[in-house]
């Protein structure tokens, strides 16, 4: 079974699916360890972790695909990959989606911003014509072949053209073959409700960013409104950044980590990274073990 097919089975289950945003293999392993069925690669997080830069379209397709492939290989659960705009015209999208399907991701998010894109909760976004993104969706549908890759059609038009235009775009993307619709950055519960009402026949996606433009609702609240997927893309990034900053500040001021507070131990970290498995594997193939 492909990861795309598995993701489709997961989305067919009753209830809402909660996806944590991850940006590296360690975060992916932690998400799988605590029991998430699906994870989401955060372009914002990958840009911050890989480049130390904000999500202003600075990641290349190669850098994104490298990060996605490493994450896919690190865990067994389906990965939904943020592939920005697909990095060009429909031909570029075809190539990008083919690569993502080959890597083994379960789904993708394909957005309709002009390149270079920006984080959906930044100001100053611009969108391409609806027809141009419909062409990209069609290219993505064809490029996935028999992988079952779930295509999430995202529009950033709400901030640029208004809610009605964004809903019309979402409808066009769904009719073009997108499996899930994502209207980015609604700014009120009323707008979230309007999105749900506009798509009674399509799974819809909510993006919950702490301090972002959209009201931060719980998964239960979003499910009651009518959403099928709730992504919390930056929770891990923000938590890790604060914890690391505090630890480094303490070390700089005290010259020691003694008294820092509760910390993960070396043996605990070894378990997360499957060190016992690799030690056993090393022993199995070691000449010394045969003597």
C-alpha positions in Angstrom: 0.0 0.0 0.0 1.3 3.4 -0.9 1.4 6.2 1.7 -1.0 8.1 -0.5 -3.5 5.2 -0.3 -2.9 4.9 3.5 -3.6 8.7 3.9 -6.8 8.3 2.0 -7.9 5.5 4.3 -7.0 7.7 7.3 -9.0 10.6 6.0 -12.0 8.4 5.4 -12.2 7.6 9.1 -14.8 9.5 11.1 -13.6 12.6 12.9 -11.0 15.3 12.3 -7.3 14.5 11.7 -4.8 16.6 13.6 -1.4 17.0 11.9 1.6 18.4 13.7 4.0 20.5 11.7 7.5 19.1 11.5 10.7 20.5 9.9 13.3 17.8 10.5 13.7 14.0 11.0 13.9 14.3 14.8 10.6 16.1 15.0 9.1 13.6 12.7 10.2 10.7 14.9 8.8 12.4 18.0 5.5 13.0 16.3 5.2 9.4 15.3 6.4 8.2 18.8 3.5 10.0 20.5 1.0 8.5 18.1 0.2 10.9 15.3 -1.2 9.1 12.2 -0.1 11.8 9.8 2.5 14.6 9.9 2.9 17.8 7.8 6.2 19.3 6.6 6.2 23.0 7.4 7.9 25.1 4.8 8.1 27.9 7.3 9.9 25.5 9.7 12.2 24.0 7.1 13.2 27.5 5.9 14.0 28.5 9.5 15.9 25.3 10.3 17.7 24.8 7.1 18.5 28.4 6.0 17.9 30.5 9.1 15.6 32.7 7.0 11.9 33.5 7.0 9.3 31.9 4.7 9.7 34.3 1.8 10.1 31.8 -1.0 13.9 31.4 -0.4 13.8 27.6 -0.3 14.5 25.9 -3.7 12.7 22.9 -5.0 15.8 20.8 -4.4 16.1 21.9 -0.8 12.5 21.2 -0.1 12.5 17.8 -1.7 15.7 16.8 0.1 14.1 17.7 3.5 10.8 15.9 2.6 12.6 12.8 1.4 14.7 12.6 4.6 11.5 13.0 6.7 9.6 10.4 4.7 12.4 7.9 5.2 12.6 8.5 9.0 9.1 7.4 9.8 6.4 5.0 8.7 3.3 7.3 8.9 2.2 9.3 5.9 3.8 12.7 5.3 1.9 15.7 3.8 4.5 17.8 2.0 4.3 21.5 1.7 5.6 22.1 -1.9 4.7 25.8 -2.0 3.7 26.8 -5.6 5.2 23.7 -7.2 8.2 25.9 -8.2 7.0 27.1 -11.6 4.5 26.4 -14.4 2.4 23.2 -14.9 5.5 21.4 -16.3 7.5 22.3 -13.2 4.6 21.2 -11.1 4.4 17.9 -13.0 8.1 17.3 -12.3 7.9 18.3 -8.6 4.8 16.1 -8.0 6.4 13.2 -9.8 9.4 13.5 -7.5 7.2 13.8 -4.3 5.3 10.7 -5.4 8.5 8.8 -6.0 9.9 9.8 -2.6 6.8 8.3 -1.0 4.9 11.2 0.5 1.2 10.7 1.3 0.0 14.1 0.2 1.0 17.6 -0.9 -0.1 21.2 -0.5 -0.1 23.2 -3.7 -0.8 26.9 -3.4 -1.8 29.7 -5.8 0.6 32.5 -4.7 2.9 34.3 -7.1 6.5 33.3 -6.8 8.4 34.1 -4.6 5.6 33.2 -2.2 5.3 34.2 1.5 4.0 32.6 4.6 0.3 32.6 4.4 0.0 34.7 7.6 2.4 37.4 6.3 1.1 40.5 4.5 1.9 41.5 0.9 0.9 38.2 -0.8 -0.1 38.1 -4.4 -2.0 35.3 -6.3 -1.9 34.0 -9.8 -5.1 33.8 -11.9 -7.5 31.1 -11.0 -7.1 29.4 -14.4 -3.4 29.3 -14.0 -3.6 27.4 -10.7 -6.3 25.1 -12.1 -3.7 24.1 -14.8 -1.3 23.3 -12.0 -3.8 21.2 -10.1 -4.5 19.2 -13.3 -0.8 18.7 -13.8 -0.4 17.4 -10.2 -3.3 15.0 -10.7 -1.8 13.5 -13.7 1.8 13.4 -12.3 0.8 11.4 -9.2 0.0 8.4 -11.4 -1.0 5.4 -9.2 0.6 6.7 -6.0 -2.7 7.8 -4.5 -1.0 11.1 -3.5 -3.6 13.3 -1.8 -3.6 16.8 -3.4 -4.6 19.7 -1.1 -5.5 22.8 -3.2 -4.6 25.9 -1.3 -5.6 29.5 -2.1 -4.2 32.6 -0.5 -6.8 34.8 -2.3 -8.8 35.7 0.9 -6.3 38.3 1.9 -6.0 39.7 -1.7 -9.5 39.3 -3.3 -11.8 38.6 -0.4 -13.7 35.6 0.9 -16.1 35.1 -2.0 -13.3 35.0 -4.5 -11.3 32.6 -2.3 -14.3 30.3 -2.1 -14.8 30.4 -5.8 -11.1 29.5 -6.3 -11.5 26.6 -3.8 -14.5 25.3 -5.8 -12.5 25.6 -9.1 -9.6 23.7 -7.6 -11.8 20.9 -6.2 -13.5 20.5 -9.6 -10.0 20.3 -11.2 -9.2 17.3 -9.0 -7.9 18.6 -5.7 -8.9 16.1 -3.0 -8.9 18.6 -0.1 -9.5 22.4 -0.1 -7.5 24.8 2.0 -8.6 28.5 2.2 -5.6 30.1 4.0 -5.8 32.7 6.8 -9.5 33.3 7.6 -9.6 36.0 10.3 -12.7 35.1 12.2 -14.8 32.2 13.3 -17.5 33.5 11.0 -15.1 33.1 8.0 -14.2 29.6 9.1 -17.9 28.8 9.3 -18.5 30.3 5.8 -15.7 28.1 4.4 -17.2 25.0 5.9 -20.7 25.9 4.6 -19.3 26.4 1.1 -17.8 22.9 0.8 -20.3 20.4 2.2 -19.0 17.9 -0.4 -15.2 18.4 0.1 -12.8 17.8 2.9 -11.5 21.1 4.2 -8.2 22.0 5.9 -7.6 24.5 8.7 -4.2 26.0 9.6 -3.8 26.8 13.3 -0.8 29.1 13.9 -0.2 30.5 17.4 -0.3 34.2 17.1 -1.3 34.0 13.4 -4.2 35.7 11.6 -6.7 32.8 12.1 -8.4 32.3 15.5 -6.7 29.4 17.4 -9.4 26.8 17.8 -9.2 23.3 19.1 -9.5 20.3 16.9 -12.9 19.6 18.5 -14.1 23.1 17.7 -12.9 22.8 14.1 -14.6 19.5 13.7 -17.9 20.9 14.9 -17.6 23.7 12.3 -17.0 21.1 9.6 -13.2 20.8 9.0 -11.6 17.4 8.3 -7.9 18.3 8.8 -6.4 20.6 11.5 -2.7 21.4 11.1 -0.7 23.0 13.9 2.4 23.8 11.7 4.6 25.8 14.1 3.8 24.4 17.5 6.9 22.2 17.6 9.2 24.9 16.1 8.1 27.6 18.6 8.4 25.2 21.5 11.8 24.0 20.5 13.1 27.5 19.8 12.0 28.7 23.2 13.4 25.7 25.1 16.7 26.0 23.2 17.0 29.7 23.7 16.4 29.3 27.5 18.9 26.5 27.7 21.6 28.4 25.9 20.9 31.6 27.8 21.3 29.6 31.1 24.5 28.1 29.9 25.9 31.4 28.8 25.1 33.0 32.2 26.0 30.1 34.5 28.7 28.4 32.6 27.1 25.0 33.4 23.8 23.2 32.7 23.7 21.9 36.3 20.4 23.2 37.8 18.9 23.9 34.4 15.9 21.9 35.2 14.4 18.7 33.7 16.3 17.7 30.6 16.3 14.7 28.3 19.0 12.3 29.3 21.5 10.7 26.9 20.0 7.2 27.3 16.5 8.6 26.6 17.8 10.3 23.4 19.4 7.0 22.3 16.0 5.4 22.5 14.4 8.1 20.3 17.1 7.6 17.6 16.9 3.8 17.8 20.5 3.4 18.9 19.9 -0.2 20.3 18.7 -1.3 16.8 21.9 0.1 15.2 24.1 -1.4 17.9 22.5 -4.8 17.3 22.9 -4.4 13.5 26.5 -3.4 14.0 27.1 -6.4 16.1 25.4 -8.7 13.6 27.8 -7.7 10.8 30.9 -7.2 12.8 33.7 -9.6 12.2 34.6 -9.5 15.9 31.2 -11.0 16.8 32.0 -14.1 14.7 35.1 -14.9 16.7 
